[in-house]
């Protein structure tokens, strides 16, 4: 089950970052030779921290990407565009969110000689994507697949059957030694693998009907941050200081607060 994982190439930089309030992981990736970097799922409250780190390491932030529209924190993309001019904001076209660049299924972005491929994995939201860096054997699953769990499907156009298909047909078909990095964890876990989740994920090892039944009866409270924001500003242009505090959602929705362990 525990196949040898791929070692990172010598010119690939990886750093996992954490926001304690929202239990969100952000990921800084870079080409060590060209110094071009990307940041996945930045958090507003950590934008200054992230910008400072990028400057200290001598990187140029090329893209700030969101795996999906988050319901539990404010994206840091707009603020990063002010702190690091030239940064391009990125999100899926299906999300309906504003951004400088919109991705469709299997589209790629380059940073230095490295390539990230965006793979549509809807279910938690319509616009969810999993980002792959195949040469390094890693994938960033957002809220679609968590460590021994998955994102909720009871709001924001969520759909349990779609999520199940996304995981089983797109993520679980990756090589078993691929390391998976989620957008959140509430128990201190930092990463998992395809092999582990295929065997031990208590939700996604069920058959589809049992999974749908389980997801339909979670009865979760709404996310804490949802009442504060109603408009998307993902950085589709340089936002005003007021607008950077708008939440990454376009459509008016009815959402509850989430409890620890759910996204």
C-alpha positions as CSV (number, residue, x, y, z in Angstrom):
1,X,0.0,0.0,0.0
2,X,2.8,2.5,0.9
3,X,4.5,2.7,-2.4
4,X,7.7,4.9,-2.5
5,X,6.7,8.4,-3.1
6,X,8.3,10.5,-5.8
7,X,11.1,12.7,-4.5
8,X,10.9,16.4,-5.5
9,X,13.2,17.4,-8.3
10,X,16.1,19.6,-7.1
11,X,14.6,22.7,-8.8
12,X,11.2,22.5,-7.2
13,X,10.2,24.4,-4.0
14,X,7.3,23.4,-1.8
15,X,6.1,25.0,1.4
16,X,2.9,24.2,3.3
17,X,1.4,27.2,5.2
18,X,-1.4,27.2,7.8
19,X,-4.1,29.6,9.0
20,X,-5.1,28.6,12.6
21,X,-8.5,30.4,12.6
22,X,-9.9,28.7,9.5
23,X,-7.7,25.6,9.6
24,X,-6.8,26.4,6.0
25,X,-3.7,25.2,4.3
26,X,-2.1,27.4,1.6
27,X,0.7,26.1,-0.6
28,X,3.7,28.0,-2.0
29,X,5.3,26.3,-5.0
30,X,8.2,27.7,-7.0
31,X,10.9,27.1,-9.6
32,X,14.1,27.5,-7.7
33,X,16.0,28.4,-10.9
34,X,13.7,31.1,-12.4
35,X,12.2,32.1,-9.0
36,X,8.7,32.1,-10.4
37,X,6.2,31.0,-7.8
38,X,2.5,30.3,-7.4
39,X,0.4,30.3,-4.2
40,X,-2.7,28.0,-3.8
41,X,-5.7,29.0,-1.6
42,X,-4.3,32.1,0.1
43,X,-6.1,33.4,3.2
44,X,-6.7,37.2,3.7
45,X,-5.4,37.3,7.2
46,X,-2.2,35.7,6.2
47,X,-1.5,37.7,3.0
48,X,1.1,39.9,4.6
49,X,2.9,36.8,6.0
50,X,2.8,35.1,2.7
51,X,4.0,38.2,0.8
52,X,6.9,38.7,3.2
53,X,8.0,35.0,2.8
54,X,7.9,35.3,-1.0
55,X,10.0,38.4,-0.9
56,X,12.5,36.9,1.6
57,X,12.9,33.9,-0.6
58,X,13.5,36.1,-3.7
59,X,10.5,34.7,-5.6
60,X,8.1,36.5,-7.9
61,X,4.5,35.5,-7.4
62,X,3.1,34.7,-10.8
63,X,-0.3,33.2,-9.9
64,X,-2.5,33.2,-6.8
65,X,-4.9,30.3,-7.3
66,X,-8.1,29.2,-5.5
67,X,-9.2,25.6,-5.7
68,X,-12.8,26.8,-5.3
69,X,-15.0,29.5,-3.7
70,X,-14.4,29.1,0.0
71,X,-17.2,29.4,2.6
72,X,-15.1,29.5,5.7
73,X,-12.5,32.2,5.0
74,X,-11.8,35.2,2.9
75,X,-9.4,34.7,0.0
76,X,-6.2,36.6,0.2
77,X,-5.9,36.9,-3.6
78,X,-7.0,40.5,-3.9
79,X,-4.8,41.8,-1.1
80,X,-1.8,39.8,-2.5
81,X,-2.3,41.6,-5.8
82,X,-1.7,44.9,-4.0
83,X,1.2,43.6,-1.9
84,X,2.9,41.9,-4.9
85,X,2.0,43.9,-8.1
86,X,1.9,41.7,-11.2
87,X,0.3,38.7,-9.4
88,X,-2.4,37.1,-11.5
89,X,-5.5,35.8,-9.8
90,X,-6.8,32.4,-10.9
91,X,-9.9,30.3,-10.3
92,X,-12.1,27.9,-12.4
93,X,-14.4,29.3,-15.0
94,X,-17.2,27.2,-13.5
95,X,-17.0,29.0,-10.2
96,X,-18.5,32.1,-11.6
97,X,-16.0,34.2,-9.6
98,X,-14.1,37.2,-10.7
99,X,-10.4,36.6,-11.5
100,X,-7.8,37.7,-14.0
101,X,-7.6,34.1,-15.4
102,X,-10.2,31.4,-15.5
103,X,-9.3,27.7,-15.9
104,X,-11.2,24.9,-17.6
105,X,-10.7,21.2,-17.1
106,X,-7.1,20.1,-17.9
107,X,-5.8,23.6,-18.5
108,X,-2.3,24.2,-17.3
109,X,-0.3,27.1,-15.9
110,X,3.4,27.4,-15.9
111,X,5.8,28.7,-13.3
112,X,9.4,28.5,-14.5
113,X,9.8,25.1,-16.1
114,X,7.1,23.5,-13.9
115,X,3.5,22.9,-14.8
116,X,0.3,22.7,-12.8
117,X,-2.7,21.1,-14.3
118,X,-6.2,22.0,-13.2
119,X,-8.6,19.1,-13.0
120,X,-12.3,19.7,-12.6
121,X,-13.6,17.9,-9.5
122,X,-17.1,19.3,-8.8
123,X,-19.3,18.2,-5.9
124,X,-18.5,20.4,-2.9
125,X,-19.1,23.3,-5.3
126,X,-19.7,23.4,-9.0
127,X,-16.3,25.1,-9.5
128,X,-14.0,22.9,-7.5
129,X,-10.7,21.9,-9.0
130,X,-7.9,19.7,-8.0
131,X,-4.5,21.0,-9.0
132,X,-1.8,18.5,-10.1
133,X,1.9,18.8,-10.4
134,X,2.4,15.4,-12.0
135,X,6.2,15.4,-12.3
136,X,6.4,15.8,-8.5
137,X,3.7,13.3,-7.7
138,X,1.4,15.7,-5.8
139,X,-2.2,17.0,-6.0
140,X,-4.0,19.7,-4.2
141,X,-7.5,18.6,-3.6
142,X,-9.1,21.7,-2.1
143,X,-12.3,20.6,-0.2
144,X,-13.2,17.8,-2.6
145,X,-11.1,15.3,-0.7
146,X,-9.9,15.9,2.8
147,X,-7.8,13.6,4.9
148,X,-10.2,10.7,5.9
149,X,-13.1,12.9,4.9
150,X,-14.5,15.2,2.2
151,X,-16.2,18.6,1.8
152,X,-19.8,19.0,2.6
153,X,-22.4,19.1,-0.2
154,X,-25.4,20.8,1.3
155,X,-24.9,24.3,0.0
156,X,-23.2,26.3,-2.7
157,X,-24.5,24.1,-5.5
158,X,-23.0,21.0,-3.8
159,X,-23.9,17.6,-5.1
160,X,-23.0,14.3,-3.3
161,X,-23.1,12.2,-6.4
162,X,-20.9,14.6,-8.3
163,X,-18.4,14.7,-5.5
164,X,-18.3,10.9,-5.3
165,X,-17.7,10.7,-9.1
166,X,-15.0,13.3,-8.9
167,X,-13.1,11.5,-6.2
168,X,-13.5,8.0,-7.6
169,X,-13.0,8.8,-11.3
170,X,-10.4,11.6,-11.1
171,X,-8.5,11.5,-7.8
172,X,-8.6,7.8,-6.9
173,X,-7.4,6.9,-10.5
174,X,-4.1,8.8,-9.9
175,X,-1.1,6.7,-9.1
176,X,-1.4,5.4,-5.6
177,X,1.8,7.0,-4.4
178,X,0.6,10.5,-5.2
179,X,0.7,12.7,-2.2
180,X,-2.5,14.6,-1.6
181,X,-2.7,18.0,0.1
182,X,-6.2,19.3,1.1
183,X,-7.3,22.9,1.8
184,X,-8.2,22.1,5.4
185,X,-7.6,19.8,8.3
186,X,-8.9,20.0,11.8
187,X,-6.9,17.2,13.5
188,X,-3.3,18.2,12.7
189,X,-2.9,15.9,9.7
190,X,-0.8,17.5,6.9
191,X,-1.0,15.2,3.9
192,X,-2.2,11.8,2.7
193,X,-1.9,9.6,-0.3
194,X,-4.2,8.2,-2.9
195,X,-3.6,4.7,-1.6
196,X,-4.5,5.7,2.0
197,X,-7.7,7.4,1.1
198,X,-8.8,4.6,-1.2
199,X,-8.5,2.2,1.8
200,X,-9.3,4.2,4.9
201,X,-11.5,7.2,4.0
202,X,-14.6,6.4,6.1
203,X,-17.0,8.2,3.7
204,X,-15.5,7.4,0.3
205,X,-15.0,3.7,0.8
206,X,-18.8,3.4,0.9
207,X,-20.8,2.7,-2.2
208,X,-22.4,5.7,-3.8
209,X,-25.9,5.2,-2.3
210,X,-24.6,4.9,1.2
211,X,-22.4,7.9,0.6
212,X,-25.3,10.0,-0.6
213,X,-27.4,8.9,2.4
214,X,-24.6,9.9,4.8
215,X,-24.0,13.3,3.2
216,X,-27.7,14.1,3.2
217,X,-28.0,13.6,6.9
218,X,-24.9,15.4,8.3
219,X,-27.1,18.3,9.6
220,X,-24.2,20.7,9.8
221,X,-24.3,24.3,10.9
222,X,-23.4,27.0,8.5
223,X,-19.8,28.3,8.0
224,X,-18.9,31.1,10.4
225,X,-17.7,33.6,7.8
226,X,-20.7,33.3,5.4
227,X,-22.8,36.1,6.9
228,X,-20.0,38.7,6.5
229,X,-19.6,38.7,2.7
230,X,-21.9,38.6,-0.3
231,X,-19.8,39.6,-3.4
232,X,-16.9,38.0,-5.1
233,X,-13.6,39.9,-5.4
234,X,-11.0,37.3,-6.4
235,X,-8.8,40.0,-7.8
236,X,-10.1,40.4,-11.3
237,X,-8.2,43.7,-11.4
238,X,-6.6,45.6,-8.5
239,X,-9.4,45.9,-5.9
240,X,-9.9,48.8,-3.5
241,X,-8.9,48.3,0.1
242,X,-12.6,48.0,1.0
243,X,-13.3,45.4,-1.7
244,X,-10.5,43.1,-0.7
245,X,-12.6,42.2,2.3
246,X,-15.5,40.9,0.1
247,X,-15.9,37.2,0.3
248,X,-15.2,34.9,-2.6
249,X,-18.8,34.2,-3.6
250,X,-20.9,35.5,-6.5
251,X,-24.3,34.0,-6.1
252,X,-26.6,34.7,-3.1
253,X,-26.9,31.5,-1.2
254,X,-28.3,30.2,2.1
255,X,-25.5,28.7,4.1
256,X,-25.0,27.5,7.7
257,X,-22.0,27.6,9.9
258,X,-19.6,24.7,9.8
259,X,-18.3,22.8,12.8
260,X,-14.7,21.5,13.2
261,X,-14.0,18.7,10.8
262,X,-16.3,19.9,8.0
263,X,-15.7,22.3,5.1
